[in-house]
Amino acid sequence: MSLAVSIDYLRKVYRGGFEALAGISLQVPRGSVFGLLGPNGAGKSTMVKSLLTILRPTECRGEMLGRPIGHRATLAKVGFLPEHAKFPDYLTGAQVIHFTAGLAKVPSAVAKRRTGELLERVGMAAWADKRVGTYSKGMKQRVGLAQALVNDPELVFLDEPTDGVDPEGRIEIRKLIETMRAEGKTVFVNSHLLAEVEQVADHVAILARGRIVESGPMSVLTSRGRHYEVRTEGPVPLGLRDKFLAAGWKVSGDRIDIEADNAAAVQPVIDALRAERLMIREVKEARLSLEDLFLSAVKTNGKENGI
Ligand SMILES: Nc1ncnc2c1ncn2[C@@H]1O[C@H](COP(=O)(O)OP(=O)(O)OP(=O)(O)O)[C@@H](O)[C@H]1O
């Protein structure tokens, strides 16, 4: 598997002795949308800032886009939307993008074209020449997202990209992330919004108190709690209920839960219900939600800080 980021060992101890990252390792596949989750203060921003050399890690070994982490020229192929991105109020949206393009050494003609394209992509074309000071929080965030893409990055880090953005804007941002993946880019998203990450990410890691406590493809992690739910029209009759309980299935009113990783285990339940001429209303496969996974990972790995 080709990796966009491969951290062998990353440790950060802040001045004063607080260990924010306790020597983590992490692999981010190329072309993936990677969601990094964690409670407040878990160390997510510290990790991203260490990779981008915005802060100096205590110890860091690993590669980003095939070069040692911190390699200057490689950073030019990386985009970044910081958490709570702030831009000078007196600049227009277009000037913000143009300014960032200059920092990223994007040639002026290319920058001009991309500025228009990117503001269009984030739904801010009509506001291109208005000052940032007149923007709402969500509009500033959209401009932040556009500036993160100005160097056409191979890898982009988005720290809370939908912070302050309205529902319509969130859908647009999700589509933008999906387009980037379709273009072969790697998108690394830090977010508190589990449902959003669940919709867009194909790989996730959970960071808690400076340690990676879960990491892997979303489908693998959430399939761990796979089970089946069968619902009947009306409650399951007592005789049948006892039979099901004896078989180790859970019964509650009109619902039978079967712990199993394939549908074969559900057939005897359906047969028994049909033999009693009971109407089956629904049979569904259920998986662990990202929220279940997150809560159990954070709980079993130290005290919860809340998200
Ligand atoms: N400059 C600093 N000096 C000392 N401690 C710091 C510094 N910056 C962050 N920390 C501490 O390091 C820990 C991790 O912070 P970090 O901002 O990386 O967490 P986070 O997971 O991004 O949190 P959030 O979700 O709230 O943004 C926190 O306990 C924080 O208080």
The ligand as an ORCA input file, in Angstrom:
! r2SCAN-3c Opt
* xyz 0 1
  N       1.852     25.611     23.458
  C       1.452     24.699     24.354
  N       2.047     24.585     25.545
  C       1.663     23.650     26.451
  N       0.650     22.765     26.225
  C       0.018     22.843     25.052
  C       0.370     23.803     24.046
  N      -0.435     23.612     22.972
  C      -1.262     22.600     23.289
  N      -0.988     22.134     24.521
  C      -1.657     21.029     25.219
  O      -1.470     19.840     24.465
  C      -2.653     19.052     24.463
  C      -3.072     18.743     23.043
  O      -3.510     19.940     22.418
  P      -4.043     19.966     20.919
  O      -4.417     21.378     20.596
  O      -3.074     19.273     20.055
  O      -5.359     19.050     21.058
  P      -6.532     18.809     20.008
  O      -6.757     17.341     19.996
  O      -6.230     19.477     18.706
  O      -7.741     19.536     20.758
  P      -9.057     20.284     20.180
  O      -9.925     19.197     19.658
  O      -9.627     20.907     21.405
  O      -8.606     21.258     19.141
  C      -3.686     19.816     25.272
  O      -3.724     19.306     26.587
  C      -3.163     21.248     25.274
  O      -3.523     21.900     26.462
*
